[in-house]
Amino acid sequence: MVDRIRNLIARFPEDERTVRELIRNDRDFNALCDEYAEIDKELKRLAKLKDPTAAIEADGLQKRRMAVEEELLTLMEGYQPV
């Protein structure tokens, strides 16, 4: 679990506790974390390629990562601990 949320926690260290609680309690948040991690992994792979097509694909993935990040932030900000 830690590996897949490492980048998210690095990006929002002040929300680490909330992230961990949401992962345990919210399937949608958990799925978004998986997607965020997969996008990050794919972006790193594409960065190693020297192919113009990879740059176009990376651009699309970066936009999707920003959208996923916004969804994650919305869930984190609206989270009320039980």
Secondary structure, 3 states (H helix, E strand, C coil): CHHHHHHHHHHCHHHHHHHHHHHHHCHHHHHHHHHHHHHHHHHHHHHHCCCHHHHHHHHHHHHHHHHHHHHHHHHHHHCCCC
